[in-house]
Amino acid sequence: MSLDSFWQDFLDFAGLDKSTKYRNSYYFDSTEEGAKKLLDLVLSGKKKATAGALIAYNENIPQVEDDYTVITDWHGVPHCIIQTTGNGA
């Protein structure tokens, strides 16, 4: 499934306006194994917060509460959407 179709399905499910945009998409960690482990923790509900090195965000730092990010696996397949509730600043 493409990022755009995944996003549109989410907007329908959540009842959000079709003009709502997501900030970016990414996978967790810098290895395929780590990305899978962290994604599994998010999907199981055990991981509910994240942080990362500034350089890893490629200028797409979630800065505004309510920003959405599509989380993918290592291969770019979307699996879930997270919402920024604070930026730790």
PDB file of N, CA, C and O in Angstrom:
ATOM      1  N   MET A   1       0.845  -1.176   0.000  1.00  0.00           N
ATOM      2  CA  MET A   1       0.000   0.000   0.000  1.00  0.00           C
ATOM      3  C   MET A   1       0.891   1.240   0.000  1.00  0.00           C
ATOM      4  O   MET A   1       1.898   1.291   0.706  1.00  0.00           O
ATOM      5  N   SER A   2       0.515   2.229  -0.792  1.00  0.00           N
ATOM      6  CA  SER A   2       1.306   3.460  -0.862  1.00  0.00           C
ATOM      7  C   SER A   2       1.070   4.327   0.368  1.00  0.00           C
ATOM      8  O   SER A   2       0.058   4.193   1.055  1.00  0.00           O
ATOM      9  N   LEU A   3       2.026   5.225   0.635  1.00  0.00           N
ATOM     10  CA  LEU A   3       1.870   6.158   1.749  1.00  0.00           C
ATOM     11  C   LEU A   3       0.606   6.981   1.597  1.00  0.00           C
ATOM     12  O   LEU A   3      -0.132   7.178   2.562  1.00  0.00           O
ATOM     13  N   ASP A   4       0.355   7.462   0.390  1.00  0.00           N
ATOM     14  CA  ASP A   4      -0.812   8.331   0.183  1.00  0.00           C
ATOM     15  C   ASP A   4      -2.125   7.591   0.410  1.00  0.00           C
ATOM     16  O   ASP A   4      -3.041   8.139   1.023  1.00  0.00           O
ATOM     17  N   SER A   5      -2.231   6.363  -0.071  1.00  0.00           N
ATOM     18  CA  SER A   5      -3.480   5.626   0.152  1.00  0.00           C
ATOM     19  C   SER A   5      -3.623   5.239   1.622  1.00  0.00           C
ATOM     20  O   SER A   5      -4.733   5.240   2.153  1.00  0.00           O
ATOM     21  N   PHE A   6      -2.511   4.906   2.290  1.00  0.00           N
ATOM     22  CA  PHE A   6      -2.541   4.618   3.724  1.00  0.00           C
ATOM     23  C   PHE A   6      -3.032   5.851   4.484  1.00  0.00           C
ATOM     24  O   PHE A   6      -3.865   5.746   5.384  1.00  0.00           O
ATOM     25  N   TRP A   7      -2.505   7.022   4.111  1.00  0.00           N
ATOM     26  CA  TRP A   7      -2.884   8.275   4.755  1.00  0.00           C
ATOM     27  C   TRP A   7      -4.373   8.570   4.528  1.00  0.00           C
ATOM     28  O   TRP A   7      -5.078   8.953   5.462  1.00  0.00           O
ATOM     29  N   GLN A   8      -4.843   8.395   3.309  1.00  0.00           N
ATOM     30  CA  GLN A   8      -6.250   8.664   3.014  1.00  0.00           C
ATOM     31  C   GLN A   8      -7.161   7.719   3.797  1.00  0.00           C
ATOM     32  O   GLN A   8      -8.211   8.141   4.280  1.00  0.00           O
ATOM     33  N   ASP A   9      -6.780   6.466   3.928  1.00  0.00           N
ATOM     34  CA  ASP A   9      -7.553   5.515   4.744  1.00  0.00           C
ATOM     35  C   ASP A   9      -7.591   5.974   6.194  1.00  0.00           C
ATOM     36  O   ASP A   9      -8.629   5.878   6.849  1.00  0.00           O
ATOM     37  N   PHE A  10      -6.461   6.474   6.701  1.00  0.00           N
ATOM     38  CA  PHE A  10      -6.420   6.979   8.066  1.00  0.00           C
ATOM     39  C   PHE A  10      -7.358   8.175   8.234  1.00  0.00           C
ATOM     40  O   PHE A  10      -8.102   8.244   9.212  1.00  0.00           O
ATOM     41  N   LEU A  11      -7.329   9.117   7.288  1.00  0.00           N
ATOM     42  CA  LEU A  11      -8.213  10.280   7.379  1.00  0.00           C
ATOM     43  C   LEU A  11      -9.664   9.855   7.419  1.00  0.00           C
ATOM     44  O   LEU A  11     -10.447  10.399   8.197  1.00  0.00           O
ATOM     45  N   ASP A  12     -10.034   8.892   6.593  1.00  0.00           N
ATOM     46  CA  ASP A  12     -11.406   8.373   6.604  1.00  0.00           C
ATOM     47  C   ASP A  12     -11.740   7.751   7.950  1.00  0.00           C
ATOM     48  O   ASP A  12     -12.784   8.044   8.533  1.00  0.00           O
ATOM     49  N   PHE A  13     -10.853   6.891   8.445  1.00  0.00           N
ATOM     50  CA  PHE A  13     -11.067   6.196   9.713  1.00  0.00           C
ATOM     51  C   PHE A  13     -11.193   7.179  10.876  1.00  0.00           C
ATOM     52  O   PHE A  13     -12.066   7.027  11.730  1.00  0.00           O
ATOM     53  N   ALA A  14     -10.323   8.182  10.904  1.00  0.00           N
ATOM     54  CA  ALA A  14     -10.285   9.141  12.014  1.00  0.00           C
ATOM     55  C   ALA A  14     -11.310  10.266  11.864  1.00  0.00           C
ATOM     56  O   ALA A  14     -11.516  11.050  12.790  1.00  0.00           O
ATOM     57  N   GLY A  15     -11.948  10.341  10.700  1.00  0.00           N
ATOM     58  CA  GLY A  15     -12.920  11.404  10.478  1.00  0.00           C
ATOM     59  C   GLY A  15     -12.283  12.780  10.355  1.00  0.00           C
ATOM     60  O   GLY A  15     -12.901  13.791  10.689  1.00  0.00           O
ATOM     61  N   LEU A  16     -11.048  12.814   9.875  1.00  0.00           N
ATOM     62  CA  LEU A  16     -10.335  14.085   9.728  1.00  0.00           C
ATOM     63  C   LEU A  16     -10.572  14.671   8.340  1.00  0.00           C
ATOM     64  O   LEU A  16     -10.876  13.956   7.385  1.00  0.00           O
ATOM     65  N   ASP A  17     -10.425  15.981   8.256  1.00  0.00           N
ATOM     66  CA  ASP A  17     -10.582  16.686   6.992  1.00  0.00           C
ATOM     67  C   ASP A  17      -9.566  16.176   5.973  1.00  0.00           C
ATOM     68  O   ASP A  17      -8.407  15.928   6.308  1.00  0.00           O
ATOM     69  N   LYS A  18     -10.009  16.022   4.735  1.00  0.00           N
ATOM     70  CA  LYS A  18      -9.141  15.501   3.672  1.00  0.00           C
ATOM     71  C   LYS A  18      -7.942  16.401   3.391  1.00  0.00           C
ATOM     72  O   LYS A  18      -6.979  15.957   2.765  1.00  0.00           O
ATOM     73  N   SER A  19      -7.978  17.651   3.837  1.00  0.00           N
ATOM     74  CA  SER A  19      -6.856  18.560   3.611  1.00  0.00           C
ATOM     75  C   SER A  19      -5.754  18.402   4.669  1.00  0.00           C
ATOM     76  O   SER A  19      -4.695  19.019   4.554  1.00  0.00           O
ATOM     77  N   THR A  20      -5.995  17.586   5.689  1.00  0.00           N
ATOM     78  CA  THR A  20      -4.999  17.344   6.731  1.00  0.00           C
ATOM     79  C   THR A  20      -3.791  16.649   6.119  1.00  0.00           C
ATOM     80  O   THR A  20      -3.940  15.688   5.365  1.00  0.00           O
ATOM     81  N   LYS A  21      -2.608  17.127   6.439  1.00  0.00           N
ATOM     82  CA  LYS A  21      -1.361  16.583   5.889  1.00  0.00           C
ATOM     83  C   LYS A  21      -0.540  15.917   6.986  1.00  0.00           C
ATOM     84  O   LYS A  21      -0.673  16.247   8.164  1.00  0.00           O
ATOM     85  N   TYR A  22       0.299  14.987   6.590  1.00  0.00           N
ATOM     86  CA  TYR A  22       1.280  14.446   7.528  1.00  0.00           C
ATOM     87  C   TYR A  22       2.613  15.128   7.271  1.00  0.00           C
ATOM     88  O   TYR A  22       2.912  15.526   6.145  1.00  0.00           O
ATOM     89  N   ARG A  23       3.418  15.259   8.334  1.00  0.00           N
ATOM     90  CA  ARG A  23       4.685  15.988   8.220  1.00  0.00           C
ATOM     91  C   ARG A  23       5.704  15.194   7.421  1.00  0.00           C
ATOM     92  O   ARG A  23       6.355  15.740   6.529  1.00  0.00           O
ATOM     93  N   ASN A  24       5.849  13.913   7.731  1.00  0.00           N
ATOM     94  CA  ASN A  24       6.819  13.080   7.026  1.00  0.00           C
ATOM     95  C   ASN A  24       6.542  11.614   7.300  1.00  0.00           C
ATOM     96  O   ASN A  24       5.561  11.269   7.959  1.00  0.00           O
ATOM     97  N   SER A  25       7.399  10.768   6.799  1.00  0.00           N
ATOM     98  CA  SER A  25       7.321   9.337   7.091  1.00  0.00           C
ATOM     99  C   SER A  25       8.742   8.849   7.339  1.00  0.00           C
ATOM    100  O   SER A  25       9.701   9.368   6.769  1.00  0.00           O
ATOM    101  N   TYR A  26       8.855   7.858   8.186  1.00  0.00           N
ATOM    102  CA  TYR A  26      10.169   7.285   8.463  1.00  0.00           C
ATOM    103  C   TYR A  26      10.020   5.957   9.190  1.00  0.00           C
ATOM    104  O   TYR A  26       8.930   5.592   9.629  1.00  0.00           O
ATOM    105  N   TYR A  27      11.123   5.248   9.307  1.00  0.00           N
ATOM    106  CA  TYR A  27      11.199   4.040  10.122  1.00  0.00           C
ATOM    107  C   TYR A  27      12.097   4.366  11.297  1.00  0.00           C
ATOM    108  O   TYR A  27      12.907   5.292  11.241  1.00  0.00           O
ATOM    109  N   PHE A  28      11.945   3.596  12.363  1.00  0.00           N
ATOM    110  CA  PHE A  28      12.774   3.771  13.543  1.00  0.00           C
ATOM    111  C   PHE A  28      14.126   3.100  13.352  1.00  0.00           C
ATOM    112  O   PHE A  28      14.238   2.118  12.618  1.00  0.00           O
ATOM    113  N   ASP A  29      15.139   3.621  14.001  1.00  0.00           N
ATOM    114  CA  ASP A  29      16.471   3.030  14.109  1.00  0.00           C
ATOM    115  C   ASP A  29      17.260   3.126  12.804  1.00  0.00           C
ATOM    116  O   ASP A  29      16.759   3.612  11.790  1.00  0.00           O
ATOM    117  N   SER A  30      18.484   2.657  12.856  1.00  0.00           N
ATOM    118  CA  SER A  30      19.366   2.730  11.690  1.00  0.00           C
ATOM    119  C   SER A  30      19.722   1.348  11.144  1.00  0.00           C
ATOM    120  O   SER A  30      20.600   1.214  10.292  1.00  0.00           O
ATOM    121  N   THR A  31      19.030   0.321  11.645  1.00  0.00           N
ATOM    122  CA  THR A  31      19.211  -1.031  11.130  1.00  0.00           C
ATOM    123  C   THR A  31      17.844  -1.648  10.896  1.00  0.00           C
ATOM    124  O   THR A  31      16.865  -1.265  11.537  1.00  0.00           O
ATOM    125  N   GLU A  32      17.776  -2.604   9.979  1.00  0.00           N
ATOM    126  CA  GLU A  32      16.499  -3.265   9.695  1.00  0.00           C
ATOM    127  C   GLU A  32      15.973  -4.000  10.929  1.00  0.00           C
ATOM    128  O   GLU A  32      14.779  -3.950  11.227  1.00  0.00           O
ATOM    129  N   GLU A  33      16.863  -4.677  11.638  1.00  0.00           N
ATOM    130  CA  GLU A  33      16.454  -5.416  12.836  1.00  0.00           C
ATOM    131  C   GLU A  33      15.899  -4.462  13.904  1.00  0.00           C
ATOM    132  O   GLU A  33      14.859  -4.733  14.504  1.00  0.00           O
ATOM    133  N   GLY A  34      16.593  -3.355  14.134  1.00  0.00           N
ATOM    134  CA  GLY A  34      16.132  -2.379  15.118  1.00  0.00           C
ATOM    135  C   GLY A  34      14.818  -1.742  14.703  1.00  0.00           C
ATOM    136  O   GLY A  34      13.940  -1.522  15.537  1.00  0.00           O
ATOM    137  N   ALA A  35      14.680  -1.446  13.420  1.00  0.00           N
ATOM    138  CA  ALA A  35      13.439  -0.849  12.920  1.00  0.00           C
ATOM    139  C   ALA A  35      12.266  -1.781  13.161  1.00  0.00           C
ATOM    140  O   ALA A  35      11.190  -1.336  13.562  1.00  0.00           O
ATOM    141  N   LYS A  36      12.465  -3.082  12.918  1.00  0.00           N
ATOM    142  CA  LYS A  36      11.386  -4.058  13.133  1.00  0.00           C
ATOM    143  C   LYS A  36      11.026  -4.160  14.608  1.00  0.00           C
ATOM    144  O   LYS A  36       9.846  -4.171  14.960  1.00  0.00           O
ATOM    145  N   LYS A  37      12.032  -4.236  15.471  1.00  0.00           N
ATOM    146  CA  LYS A  37      11.769  -4.355  16.908  1.00  0.00           C
ATOM    147  C   LYS A  37      10.991  -3.148  17.430  1.00  0.00           C
ATOM    148  O   LYS A  37      10.020  -3.298  18.172  1.00  0.00           O
ATOM    149  N   LEU A  38      11.424  -1.955  17.036  1.00  0.00           N
ATOM    150  CA  LEU A  38      10.754  -0.753  17.532  1.00  0.00           C
ATOM    151  C   LEU A  38       9.351  -0.610  16.955  1.00  0.00           C
ATOM    152  O   LEU A  38       8.432  -0.205  17.667  1.00  0.00           O
ATOM    153  N   LEU A  39       9.172  -0.932  15.684  1.00  0.00           N
ATOM    154  CA  LEU A  39       7.837  -0.899  15.091  1.00  0.00           C
ATOM    155  C   LEU A  39       6.920  -1.883  15.807  1.00  0.00           C
ATOM    156  O   LEU A  39       5.774  -1.547  16.107  1.00  0.00           O
ATOM    157  N   ASP A  40       7.402  -3.089  16.085  1.00  0.00           N
ATOM    158  CA  ASP A  40       6.595  -4.081  16.804  1.00  0.00           C
ATOM    159  C   ASP A  40       6.178  -3.570  18.182  1.00  0.00           C
ATOM    160  O   ASP A  40       5.055  -3.813  18.625  1.00  0.00           O
ATOM    161  N   LEU A  41       7.086  -2.862  18.858  1.00  0.00           N
ATOM    162  CA  LEU A  41       6.743  -2.304  20.172  1.00  0.00           C
ATOM    163  C   LEU A  41       5.658  -1.231  20.056  1.00  0.00           C
ATOM    164  O   LEU A  41       4.766  -1.156  20.901  1.00  0.00           O
ATOM    165  N   VAL A  42       5.733  -0.409  19.019  1.00  0.00           N
ATOM    166  CA  VAL A  42       4.695   0.605  18.811  1.00  0.00           C
ATOM    167  C   VAL A  42       3.357  -0.071  18.521  1.00  0.00           C
ATOM    168  O   VAL A  42       2.337   0.278  19.116  1.00  0.00           O
ATOM    169  N   LEU A  43       3.365  -1.031  17.614  1.00  0.00           N
ATOM    170  CA  LEU A  43       2.125  -1.696  17.218  1.00  0.00           C
ATOM    171  C   LEU A  43       1.491  -2.474  18.364  1.00  0.00           C
ATOM    172  O   LEU A  43       0.270  -2.626  18.408  1.00  0.00           O
ATOM    173  N   SER A  44       2.309  -2.968  19.291  1.00  0.00           N
ATOM    174  CA  SER A  44       1.773  -3.704  20.439  1.00  0.00           C
ATOM    175  C   SER A  44       1.317  -2.772  21.562  1.00  0.00           C
ATOM    176  O   SER A  44       0.706  -3.224  22.531  1.00  0.00           O
ATOM    177  N   GLY A  45       1.609  -1.478  21.439  1.00  0.00           N
ATOM    178  CA  GLY A  45       1.213  -0.520  22.470  1.00  0.00           C
ATOM    179  C   GLY A  45       2.221  -0.365  23.580  1.00  0.00           C
ATOM    180  O   GLY A  45       1.983   0.395  24.519  1.00  0.00           O
ATOM    181  N   LYS A  46       3.347  -1.063  23.505  1.00  0.00           N
ATOM    182  CA  LYS A  46       4.367  -0.968  24.551  1.00  0.00           C
ATOM    183  C   LYS A  46       5.242   0.264  24.404  1.00  0.00           C
ATOM    184  O   LYS A  46       5.737   0.790  25.401  1.00  0.00           O
ATOM    185  N   LYS A  47       5.441   0.734  23.182  1.00  0.00           N
ATOM    186  CA  LYS A  47       6.246   1.936  22.936  1.00  0.00           C
ATOM    187  C   LYS A  47       5.292   3.073  22.627  1.00  0.00           C
ATOM    188  O   LYS A  47       4.540   3.015  21.654  1.00  0.00           O
ATOM    189  N   LYS A  48       5.323   4.108  23.456  1.00  0.00           N
ATOM    190  CA  LYS A  48       4.388   5.223  23.293  1.00  0.00           C
ATOM    191  C   LYS A  48       5.080   6.572  23.196  1.00  0.00           C
ATOM    192  O   LYS A  48       4.419   7.610  23.161  1.00  0.00           O
ATOM    193  N   ALA A  49       6.393   6.563  23.153  1.00  0.00           N
ATOM    194  CA  ALA A  49       7.153   7.807  23.042  1.00  0.00           C
ATOM    195  C   ALA A  49       8.407   7.524  22.224  1.00  0.00           C
ATOM    196  O   ALA A  49       8.856   6.383  22.118  1.00  0.00           O
ATOM    197  N   THR A  50       8.952   8.568  21.660  1.00  0.00           N
ATOM    198  CA  THR A  50      10.168   8.388  20.878  1.00  0.00           C
ATOM    199  C   THR A  50      11.029   9.636  20.949  1.00  0.00           C
ATOM    200  O   THR A  50      10.559  10.726  21.274  1.00  0.00           O
ATOM    201  N   ALA A  51      12.259   9.451  20.646  1.00  0.00           N
ATOM    202  CA  ALA A  51      13.216  10.547  20.549  1.00  0.00           C
ATOM    203  C   ALA A  51      14.249  10.124  19.528  1.00  0.00           C
ATOM    204  O   ALA A  51      14.401   8.934  19.252  1.00  0.00           O
ATOM    205  N   GLY A  52      14.948  11.068  18.977  1.00  0.00           N
ATOM    206  CA  GLY A  52      15.953  10.707  17.992  1.00  0.00           C
ATOM    207  C   GLY A  52      16.992  11.785  17.859  1.00  0.00           C
ATOM    208  O   GLY A  52      16.825  12.905  18.342  1.00  0.00           O
ATOM    209  N   ALA A  53      18.061  11.431  17.198  1.00  0.00           N
ATOM    210  CA  ALA A  53      19.121  12.391  16.929  1.00  0.00           C
ATOM    211  C   ALA A  53      18.601  13.443  15.966  1.00  0.00           C
ATOM    212  O   ALA A  53      17.910  13.115  15.002  1.00  0.00           O
ATOM    213  N   LEU A  54      18.920  14.684  16.214  1.00  0.00           N
ATOM    214  CA  LEU A  54      18.460  15.793  15.392  1.00  0.00           C
ATOM    215  C   LEU A  54      18.757  15.560  13.912  1.00  0.00           C
ATOM    216  O   LEU A  54      17.912  15.838  13.061  1.00  0.00           O
ATOM    217  N   ILE A  55      19.926  15.062  13.606  1.00  0.00           N
ATOM    218  CA  ILE A  55      20.317  14.852  12.208  1.00  0.00           C
ATOM    219  C   ILE A  55      19.423  13.816  11.508  1.00  0.00           C
ATOM    220  O   ILE A  55      19.278  13.845  10.286  1.00  0.00           O
ATOM    221  N   ALA A  56      18.832  12.912  12.276  1.00  0.00           N
ATOM    222  CA  ALA A  56      18.014  11.850  11.691  1.00  0.00           C
ATOM    223  C   ALA A  56      16.694  12.361  11.111  1.00  0.00           C
ATOM    224  O   ALA A  56      16.064  11.666  10.313  1.00  0.00           O
ATOM    225  N   TYR A  57      16.278  13.543  11.493  1.00  0.00           N
ATOM    226  CA  TYR A  57      14.986  14.047  11.047  1.00  0.00           C
ATOM    227  C   TYR A  57      15.029  14.773   9.706  1.00  0.00           C
ATOM    228  O   TYR A  57      13.979  15.141   9.178  1.00  0.00           O
ATOM    229  N   ASN A  58      16.206  14.985   9.148  1.00  0.00           N
ATOM    230  CA  ASN A  58      16.325  15.612   7.824  1.00  0.00           C
ATOM    231  C   ASN A  58      15.472  16.870   7.690  1.00  0.00           C
ATOM    232  O   ASN A  58      14.754  17.044   6.706  1.00  0.00           O
ATOM    233  N   GLU A  59      15.558  17.723   8.667  1.00  0.00           N
ATOM    234  CA  GLU A  59      14.839  19.001   8.674  1.00  0.00           C
ATOM    235  C   GLU A  59      13.325  18.855   8.775  1.00  0.00           C
ATOM    236  O   GLU A  59      12.610  19.834   8.558  1.00  0.00           O
ATOM    237  N   ASN A  60      12.812  17.672   9.094  1.00  0.00           N
ATOM    238  CA  ASN A  60      11.380  17.452   9.264  1.00  0.00           C
ATOM    239  C   ASN A  60      11.049  17.184  10.725  1.00  0.00           C
ATOM    240  O   ASN A  60      10.275  16.279  11.039  1.00  0.00           O
ATOM    241  N   ILE A  61      11.631  17.964  11.604  1.00  0.00           N
ATOM    242  CA  ILE A  61      11.450  17.771  13.036  1.00  0.00           C
ATOM    243  C   ILE A  61       9.998  18.072  13.410  1.00  0.00           C
ATOM    244  O   ILE A  61       9.499  19.158  13.118  1.00  0.00           O
ATOM    245  N   PRO A  62       9.315  17.118  14.054  1.00  0.00           N
ATOM    246  CA  PRO A  62       7.970  17.423  14.538  1.00  0.00           C
ATOM    247  C   PRO A  62       8.064  18.531  15.583  1.00  0.00           C
ATOM    248  O   PRO A  62       8.659  18.332  16.642  1.00  0.00           O
ATOM    249  N   GLN A  63       7.488  19.684  15.300  1.00  0.00           N
ATOM    250  CA  GLN A  63       7.598  20.815  16.200  1.00  0.00           C
ATOM    251  C   GLN A  63       6.261  21.276  16.731  1.00  0.00           C
ATOM    252  O   GLN A  63       6.199  21.981  17.738  1.00  0.00           O
ATOM    253  N   VAL A  64       5.226  20.897  16.087  1.00  0.00           N
ATOM    254  CA  VAL A  64       3.905  21.382  16.450  1.00  0.00           C
ATOM    255  C   VAL A  64       3.094  20.229  16.999  1.00  0.00           C
ATOM    256  O   VAL A  64       3.036  19.152  16.405  1.00  0.00           O
ATOM    257  N   GLU A  65       2.470  20.466  18.140  1.00  0.00           N
ATOM    258  CA  GLU A  65       1.582  19.435  18.644  1.00  0.00           C
ATOM    259  C   GLU A  65       0.537  19.145  17.588  1.00  0.00           C
ATOM    260  O   GLU A  65       0.085  20.038  16.870  1.00  0.00           O
ATOM    261  N   ASP A  66       0.169  17.906  17.508  1.00  0.00           N
ATOM    262  CA  ASP A  66      -0.809  17.386  16.553  1.00  0.00           C
ATOM    263  C   ASP A  66      -0.221  17.097  15.184  1.00  0.00           C
ATOM    264  O   ASP A  66      -0.965  16.695  14.289  1.00  0.00           O
ATOM    265  N   ASP A  67       1.093  17.284  14.971  1.00  0.00           N
ATOM    266  CA  ASP A  67       1.716  16.841  13.727  1.00  0.00           C
ATOM    267  C   ASP A  67       1.568  15.323  13.627  1.00  0.00           C
ATOM    268  O   ASP A  67       1.671  14.615  14.628  1.00  0.00           O
ATOM    269  N   TYR A  68       1.329  14.839  12.431  1.00  0.00           N
ATOM    270  CA  TYR A  68       1.237  13.404  12.183  1.00  0.00           C
ATOM    271  C   TYR A  68       2.461  12.929  11.406  1.00  0.00           C
ATOM    272  O   TYR A  68       2.996  13.653  10.566  1.00  0.00           O
ATOM    273  N   THR A  69       2.895  11.704  11.695  1.00  0.00           N
ATOM    274  CA  THR A  69       3.994  11.070  10.993  1.00  0.00           C
ATOM    275  C   THR A  69       3.580   9.646  10.655  1.00  0.00           C
ATOM    276  O   THR A  69       3.042   8.937  11.505  1.00  0.00           O
ATOM    277  N   VAL A  70       3.826   9.227   9.428  1.00  0.00           N
ATOM    278  CA  VAL A  70       3.557   7.848   9.028  1.00  0.00           C
ATOM    279  C   VAL A  70       4.807   7.025   9.332  1.00  0.00           C
ATOM    280  O   VAL A  70       5.905   7.355   8.886  1.00  0.00           O
ATOM    281  N   ILE A  71       4.623   5.959  10.092  1.00  0.00           N
ATOM    282  CA  ILE A  71       5.739   5.086  10.442  1.00  0.00           C
ATOM    283  C   ILE A  71       5.723   3.886   9.495  1.00  0.00           C
ATOM    284  O   ILE A  71       4.709   3.210   9.322  1.00  0.00           O
ATOM    285  N   THR A  72       6.886   3.651   8.891  1.00  0.00           N
ATOM    286  CA  THR A  72       7.012   2.555   7.931  1.00  0.00           C
ATOM    287  C   THR A  72       7.942   1.484   8.474  1.00  0.00           C
ATOM    288  O   THR A  72       8.610   1.672   9.491  1.00  0.00           O
ATOM    289  N   ASP A  73       7.969   0.364   7.778  1.00  0.00           N
ATOM    290  CA  ASP A  73       9.002  -0.618   8.072  1.00  0.00           C
ATOM    291  C   ASP A  73      10.257  -0.223   7.298  1.00  0.00           C
ATOM    292  O   ASP A  73      10.271   0.803   6.618  1.00  0.00           O
ATOM    293  N   TRP A  74      11.284  -1.016   7.396  1.00  0.00           N
ATOM    294  CA  TRP A  74      12.576  -0.730   6.761  1.00  0.00           C
ATOM    295  C   TRP A  74      12.444  -0.538   5.254  1.00  0.00           C
ATOM    296  O   TRP A  74      13.234   0.177   4.637  1.00  0.00           O
ATOM    297  N   HIS A  75      11.435  -1.186   4.668  1.00  0.00           N
ATOM    298  CA  HIS A  75      11.264  -1.171   3.220  1.00  0.00           C
ATOM    299  C   HIS A  75      10.302  -0.085   2.738  1.00  0.00           C
ATOM    300  O   HIS A  75       9.968  -0.026   1.555  1.00  0.00           O
ATOM    301  N   GLY A  76       9.859   0.774   3.660  1.00  0.00           N
ATOM    302  CA  GLY A  76       8.997   1.880   3.275  1.00  0.00           C
ATOM    303  C   GLY A  76       7.518   1.565   3.255  1.00  0.00           C
ATOM    304  O   GLY A  76       6.722   2.389   2.804  1.00  0.00           O
ATOM    305  N   VAL A  77       7.126   0.389   3.732  1.00  0.00           N
ATOM    306  CA  VAL A  77       5.709   0.021   3.786  1.00  0.00           C
ATOM    307  C   VAL A  77       5.097   0.655   5.041  1.00  0.00           C
ATOM    308  O   VAL A  77       5.592   0.422   6.144  1.00  0.00           O
ATOM    309  N   PRO A  78       4.030   1.451   4.892  1.00  0.00           N
ATOM    310  CA  PRO A  78       3.429   2.107   6.055  1.00  0.00           C
ATOM    311  C   PRO A  78       2.708   1.113   6.959  1.00  0.00           C
ATOM    312  O   PRO A  78       2.049   0.187   6.486  1.00  0.00           O
ATOM    313  N   HIS A  79       2.848   1.325   8.289  1.00  0.00           N
ATOM    314  CA  HIS A  79       2.221   0.436   9.261  1.00  0.00           C
ATOM    315  C   HIS A  79       1.356   1.173  10.272  1.00  0.00           C
ATOM    316  O   HIS A  79       0.374   0.617  10.762  1.00  0.00           O
ATOM    317  N   CYS A  80       1.701   2.403  10.589  1.00  0.00           N
ATOM    318  CA  CYS A  80       0.909   3.141  11.563  1.00  0.00           C
ATOM    319  C   CYS A  80       1.196   4.629  11.438  1.00  0.00           C
ATOM    320  O   CYS A  80       2.092   5.053  10.708  1.00  0.00           O
ATOM    321  N   ILE A  81       0.419   5.396  12.163  1.00  0.00           N
ATOM    322  CA  ILE A  81       0.577   6.846  12.182  1.00  0.00           C
ATOM    323  C   ILE A  81       0.700   7.260  13.636  1.00  0.00           C
ATOM    324  O   ILE A  81      -0.081   6.842  14.491  1.00  0.00           O
ATOM    325  N   ILE A  82       1.706   8.098  13.898  1.00  0.00           N
ATOM    326  CA  ILE A  82       1.861   8.640  15.245  1.00  0.00           C
ATOM    327  C   ILE A  82       1.576  10.127  15.206  1.00  0.00           C
ATOM    328  O   ILE A  82       1.704  10.777  14.169  1.00  0.00           O
ATOM    329  N   GLN A  83       1.187  10.652  16.356  1.00  0.00           N
ATOM    330  CA  GLN A  83       0.854  12.069  16.467  1.00  0.00           C
ATOM    331  C   GLN A  83       1.724  12.692  17.536  1.00  0.00           C
ATOM    332  O   GLN A  83       1.835  12.160  18.641  1.00  0.00           O
ATOM    333  N   THR A  84       2.344  13.821  17.214  1.00  0.00           N
ATOM    334  CA  THR A  84       3.177  14.536  18.172  1.00  0.00           C
ATOM    335  C   THR A  84       2.281  15.205  19.198  1.00  0.00           C
ATOM    336  O   THR A  84       1.360  15.945  18.849  1.00  0.00           O
ATOM    337  N   THR A  85       2.561  14.936  20.477  1.00  0.00           N
ATOM    338  CA  THR A  85       1.800  15.568  21.548  1.00  0.00           C
ATOM    339  C   THR A  85       2.666  16.536  22.331  1.00  0.00           C
ATOM    340  O   THR A  85       2.165  17.224  23.221  1.00  0.00           O
ATOM    341  N   GLY A  86       3.946  16.606  22.025  1.00  0.00           N
ATOM    342  CA  GLY A  86       4.873  17.530  22.651  1.00  0.00           C
ATOM    343  C   GLY A  86       6.232  17.342  22.013  1.00  0.00           C
ATOM    344  O   GLY A  86       6.522  16.279  21.463  1.00  0.00           O
ATOM    345  N   ASN A  87       7.076  18.374  22.083  1.00  0.00           N
ATOM    346  CA  ASN A  87       8.387  18.226  21.451  1.00  0.00           C
ATOM    347  C   ASN A  87       9.527  18.206  22.462  1.00  0.00           C
ATOM    348  O   ASN A  87      10.697  18.256  22.082  1.00  0.00           O
ATOM    349  N   GLY A  88       9.200  18.134  23.715  1.00  0.00           N
ATOM    350  CA  GLY A  88      10.225  18.005  24.733  1.00  0.00           C
ATOM    351  C   GLY A  88      11.002  19.284  25.017  1.00  0.00           C
ATOM    352  O   GLY A  88      11.900  19.293  25.859  1.00  0.00           O
ATOM    353  N   ALA A  89      10.665  20.348  24.325  1.00  0.00           N
ATOM    354  CA  ALA A  89      11.382  21.610  24.511  1.00  0.00           C
ATOM    355  C   ALA A  89      10.905  22.352  25.746  1.00  0.00           C
ATOM    356  O   ALA A  89      11.406  23.435  26.047  1.00  0.00           O
TER     357      ALA A  89
END
